[in-house]
Amino acid sequence: MPFVEVFTREKLSDEIRAKLAEDLSNTMMSVEIGGPTESAKMIAWMWLHTMPADSWAVGGRFARYFDVSRRL
């Protein structure tokens, strides 16, 4: 069963979460089996997590030491 976990520093709208889930699932299925199918969609799982910005560390330093507007 394919499984993807996504972590964000900010809360995403339901519309963005739905689009992200669909796009990532389709990409994952394209890599694994050549494209999305209805049967593959039934077993492709995804968890989306929102974590506070001060919980993220980059290069051994917590995010508060970096420009939080920077996107990776």
OpenMM code with the backbone's topology and positions (N, CA, C; nanometers):
from openmm import Vec3, app, unit

residues = "MET PRO PHE VAL GLU VAL PHE THR ARG GLU LYS LEU SER ASP GLU ILE ARG ALA LYS LEU ALA GLU ASP LEU SER ASN THR MET MET SER VAL GLU ILE GLY GLY PRO THR GLU SER ALA LYS MET ILE ALA TRP MET TRP LEU HIS THR MET PRO ALA ASP SER TRP ALA VAL GLY GLY ARG PHE ALA ARG TYR PHE ASP VAL SER ARG ARG LEU".split()
positions = [
    Vec3(0.0847, -0.1177, 0.0000),
    Vec3(0.0000, 0.0000, 0.0000),
    Vec3(0.0889, 0.1235, 0.0000),
    Vec3(0.0777, 0.2104, -0.0993),
    Vec3(0.1538, 0.3351, -0.1002),
    Vec3(0.1080, 0.4270, 0.0129),
    Vec3(0.2028, 0.4949, 0.0729),
    Vec3(0.1722, 0.5829, 0.1853),
    Vec3(0.2597, 0.7071, 0.1770),
    Vec3(0.1997, 0.8245, 0.1895),
    Vec3(0.2719, 0.9517, 0.1852),
    Vec3(0.2328, 1.0336, 0.3073),
    Vec3(0.3328, 1.0957, 0.3708),
    Vec3(0.3084, 1.1897, 0.4793),
    Vec3(0.3567, 1.3271, 0.4365),
    Vec3(0.2737, 1.4278, 0.4584),
    Vec3(0.3059, 1.5654, 0.4221),
    Vec3(0.3007, 1.6498, 0.5483),
    Vec3(0.4054, 1.7279, 0.5716),
    Vec3(0.4121, 1.8175, 0.6867),
    Vec3(0.4195, 1.9614, 0.6371),
    Vec3(0.3383, 2.0498, 0.6943),
    Vec3(0.3416, 2.1919, 0.6590),
    Vec3(0.3555, 2.2757, 0.7856),
    Vec3(0.4067, 2.3979, 0.7673),
    Vec3(0.4203, 2.4897, 0.8805),
    Vec3(0.2993, 2.5792, 0.8943),
    Vec3(0.2113, 2.5779, 0.7975),
    Vec3(0.0928, 2.6618, 0.8045),
    Vec3(-0.0292, 2.5798, 0.7673),
    Vec3(-0.1430, 2.6174, 0.8223),
    Vec3(-0.2667, 2.5457, 0.7934),
    Vec3(-0.3068, 2.5719, 0.6482),
    Vec3(-0.3386, 2.4653, 0.5777),
    Vec3(-0.3811, 2.4755, 0.4389),
    Vec3(-0.5326, 2.4689, 0.4310),
    Vec3(-0.5895, 2.5407, 0.3365),
    Vec3(-0.7345, 2.5367, 0.3188),
    Vec3(-0.7757, 2.3970, 0.2718),
    Vec3(-0.9018, 2.3652, 0.2898),
    Vec3(-0.9524, 2.2350, 0.2450),
    Vec3(-0.9334, 2.2181, 0.0946),
    Vec3(-0.9502, 2.3267, 0.0193),
    Vec3(-0.9337, 2.3212, -0.1256),
    Vec3(-0.7890, 2.2872, -0.1627),
    Vec3(-0.6936, 2.3503, -0.0983),
    Vec3(-0.5525, 2.3236, -0.1264),
    Vec3(-0.5147, 2.1828, -0.0819),
    Vec3(-0.5643, 2.1396, 0.0346),
    Vec3(-0.5349, 2.0044, 0.0840),
    Vec3(-0.5876, 1.8996, -0.0139),
    Vec3(-0.7086, 1.9199, -0.0649),
    Vec3(-0.7679, 1.8245, -0.1596),
    Vec3(-0.6867, 1.8187, -0.2892),
    Vec3(-0.6459, 1.9344, -0.3402),
    Vec3(-0.5657, 1.9395, -0.4630),
    Vec3(-0.4298, 1.8746, -0.4419),
    Vec3(-0.3667, 1.9034, -0.3291),
    Vec3(-0.2367, 1.8443, -0.2965),
    Vec3(-0.2480, 1.6922, -0.2858),
    Vec3(-0.3508, 1.6449, -0.2171),
    Vec3(-0.3704, 1.5005, -0.2013),
    Vec3(-0.3913, 1.4325, -0.3364),
    Vec3(-0.4730, 1.4925, -0.4202),
    Vec3(-0.4990, 1.4340, -0.5522),
    Vec3(-0.3723, 1.4336, -0.6390),
    Vec3(-0.3042, 1.5475, -0.6447),
    Vec3(-0.1845, 1.5568, -0.7291),
    Vec3(-0.0727, 1.4642, -0.6819),
    Vec3(-0.0477, 1.4601, -0.5516),
    Vec3(0.0571, 1.3718, -0.5008),
    Vec3(0.0214, 1.2248, -0.5201),
    Vec3(-0.1045, 1.1905, -0.4988),
    Vec3(-0.1478, 1.0518, -0.5192),
    Vec3(-0.1316, 1.0111, -0.6653),
    Vec3(-0.1731, 1.0977, -0.7566),
    Vec3(-0.1596, 1.0667, -0.8998),
    Vec3(-0.0128, 1.0531, -0.9393),
    Vec3(0.0725, 1.1394, -0.8860),
    Vec3(0.2156, 1.1311, -0.9148),
    Vec3(0.2743, 1.0017, -0.8621),
    Vec3(0.2380, 0.9677, -0.7382),
    Vec3(0.2879, 0.8449, -0.6770),
    Vec3(0.2456, 0.7230, -0.7592),
    Vec3(0.1212, 0.7201, -0.8029),
    Vec3(0.0735, 0.6068, -0.8819),
    Vec3(0.1376, 0.6038, -1.0200),
    Vec3(0.1673, 0.7209, -1.0763),
    Vec3(0.2352, 0.7256, -1.2064),
    Vec3(0.3745, 0.6650, -1.1968),
    Vec3(0.4435, 0.6928, -1.0891),
    Vec3(0.5778, 0.6383, -1.0684),
    Vec3(0.5718, 0.4876, -1.0441),
    Vec3(0.4760, 0.4456, -0.9617),
    Vec3(0.4698, 0.3045, -0.9228),
    Vec3(0.4123, 0.2132, -1.0297),
    Vec3(0.3026, 0.2550, -1.0939),
    Vec3(0.2336, 0.1628, -1.1849),
    Vec3(0.2045, 0.2227, -1.3217),
    Vec3(0.2595, 0.3403, -1.3495),
    Vec3(0.2424, 0.3999, -1.4805),
    Vec3(0.1262, 0.4962, -1.4928),
    Vec3(0.0457, 0.5103, -1.3891),
    Vec3(-0.0655, 0.6053, -1.3916),
    Vec3(-0.1712, 0.5678, -1.2905),
    Vec3(-0.2542, 0.6650, -1.2526),
    Vec3(-0.3582, 0.6378, -1.1532),
    Vec3(-0.4704, 0.5502, -1.2095),
    Vec3(-0.5171, 0.4592, -1.1269),
    Vec3(-0.6347, 0.3772, -1.1601),
    Vec3(-0.7284, 0.3823, -1.0405),
    Vec3(-0.8534, 0.3512, -1.0634),
    Vec3(-0.9507, 0.3531, -0.9535),
    Vec3(-0.9146, 0.2521, -0.8451),
    Vec3(-0.8657, 0.1343, -0.8843),
    Vec3(-0.8303, 0.0340, -0.7834),
    Vec3(-0.7070, 0.0771, -0.7042),
    Vec3(-0.6118, 0.1421, -0.7698),
    Vec3(-0.4926, 0.1901, -0.6988),
    Vec3(-0.5283, 0.3025, -0.6021),
    Vec3(-0.6249, 0.3868, -0.6394),
    Vec3(-0.6670, 0.4969, -0.5515),
    Vec3(-0.7243, 0.4459, -0.4198),
    Vec3(-0.7794, 0.3263, -0.4220),
    Vec3(-0.8401, 0.2698, -0.3010),
    Vec3(-0.7369, 0.2321, -0.1949),
    Vec3(-0.6106, 0.2152, -0.2361),
    Vec3(-0.5082, 0.1747, -0.1392),
    Vec3(-0.3944, 0.2760, -0.1260),
    Vec3(-0.4084, 0.3921, -0.1883),
    Vec3(-0.3066, 0.4975, -0.1772),
    Vec3(-0.3448, 0.5883, -0.0601),
    Vec3(-0.2688, 0.5824, 0.0464),
    Vec3(-0.2990, 0.6570, 0.1681),
    Vec3(-0.2103, 0.7797, 0.1793),
    Vec3(-0.2644, 0.8851, 0.2430),
    Vec3(-0.1877, 1.0064, 0.2654),
    Vec3(-0.2313, 1.0710, 0.3970),
    Vec3(-0.1330, 1.1140, 0.4738),
    Vec3(-0.1591, 1.1907, 0.5956),
    Vec3(-0.1039, 1.3294, 0.5752),
    Vec3(-0.1813, 1.4312, 0.6130),
    Vec3(-0.1364, 1.5701, 0.6074),
    Vec3(-0.1305, 1.6238, 0.7505),
    Vec3(-0.0142, 1.6759, 0.7873),
    Vec3(0.0085, 1.7271, 0.9221),
    Vec3(0.0421, 1.8759, 0.9166),
    Vec3(-0.0105, 1.9522, 1.0108),
    Vec3(0.0300, 2.0911, 1.0279),
    Vec3(0.1077, 2.0990, 1.1580),
    Vec3(0.2292, 2.1516, 1.1496),
    Vec3(0.3138, 2.1633, 1.2683),
    Vec3(0.3497, 2.3100, 1.2886),
    Vec3(0.3598, 2.3542, 1.4137),
    Vec3(0.3964, 2.4929, 1.4401),
    Vec3(0.5328, 2.5258, 1.3797),
    Vec3(0.5487, 2.6491, 1.3336),
    Vec3(0.6734, 2.6910, 1.2694),
    Vec3(0.7930, 2.6721, 1.3613),
    Vec3(0.7741, 2.6860, 1.4925),
    Vec3(0.8888, 2.6724, 1.5835),
    Vec3(0.9253, 2.5269, 1.6111),
    Vec3(0.8582, 2.4334, 1.5451),
    Vec3(0.8914, 2.2910, 1.5571),
    Vec3(0.9871, 2.2444, 1.4483),
    Vec3(1.0166, 2.3310, 1.3522),
    Vec3(1.0999, 2.2947, 1.2379),
    Vec3(1.2443, 2.3377, 1.2610),
    Vec3(1.3365, 2.2478, 1.2358),
    Vec3(1.4783, 2.2806, 1.2411),
    Vec3(1.5382, 2.2546, 1.1033),
    Vec3(1.6216, 2.3462, 1.0591),
    Vec3(1.6902, 2.3333, 0.9301),
    Vec3(1.8388, 2.3537, 0.9556),
    Vec3(1.9178, 2.2587, 0.9140),
    Vec3(2.0614, 2.2702, 0.9345),
    Vec3(2.1002, 2.2757, 1.0816),
    Vec3(2.0199, 2.2112, 1.1659),
    Vec3(2.0497, 2.2090, 1.3091),
    Vec3(2.0009, 2.3312, 1.3845),
    Vec3(1.9328, 2.4214, 1.3171),
    Vec3(1.8794, 2.5425, 1.3819),
    Vec3(1.7294, 2.5480, 1.3629),
    Vec3(1.6615, 2.5942, 1.4645),
    Vec3(1.5166, 2.6043, 1.4541),
    Vec3(1.4777, 2.7182, 1.3617),
    Vec3(1.3602, 2.7053, 1.3017),
    Vec3(1.3138, 2.7960, 1.1972),
    Vec3(1.3148, 2.9420, 1.2403),
    Vec3(1.3021, 2.9710, 1.3678),
    Vec3(1.2973, 3.1111, 1.4108),
    Vec3(1.4271, 3.1846, 1.3769),
    Vec3(1.5342, 3.1112, 1.3472),
    Vec3(1.6609, 3.1736, 1.3109),
    Vec3(1.6704, 3.2051, 1.1619),
    Vec3(1.5706, 3.1655, 1.0857),
    Vec3(1.5725, 3.1852, 0.9422),
    Vec3(1.4569, 3.2754, 0.8991),
    Vec3(1.4683, 3.3283, 0.7806),
    Vec3(1.3602, 3.4061, 0.7226),
    Vec3(1.2444, 3.3111, 0.6955),
    Vec3(1.1351, 3.3265, 0.7708),
    Vec3(1.0237, 3.2311, 0.7579),
    Vec3(0.9505, 3.2442, 0.6247),
    Vec3(0.9759, 3.3513, 0.5503),
    Vec3(0.9104, 3.3644, 0.4194),
    Vec3(0.9834, 3.2822, 0.3137),
    Vec3(1.1016, 3.2318, 0.3446),
    Vec3(1.1770, 3.1523, 0.2488),
    Vec3(1.1069, 3.0192, 0.2249),
    Vec3(1.0940, 2.9829, 0.1017),
    Vec3(1.0296, 2.8555, 0.0649),
    Vec3(1.1352, 2.7639, 0.0062),
    Vec3(1.1319, 2.6386, 0.0483),
    Vec3(1.2258, 2.5395, -0.0052),
    Vec3(1.1690, 2.4771, -0.1295),
] * unit.nanometer
topology = app.Topology()
chain = topology.addChain("A")
for resn in residues:
    res = topology.addResidue(resn, chain)
    for name in ("N", "CA", "C"):
        topology.addAtom(name, app.Element.getBySymbol(name[0]), res)
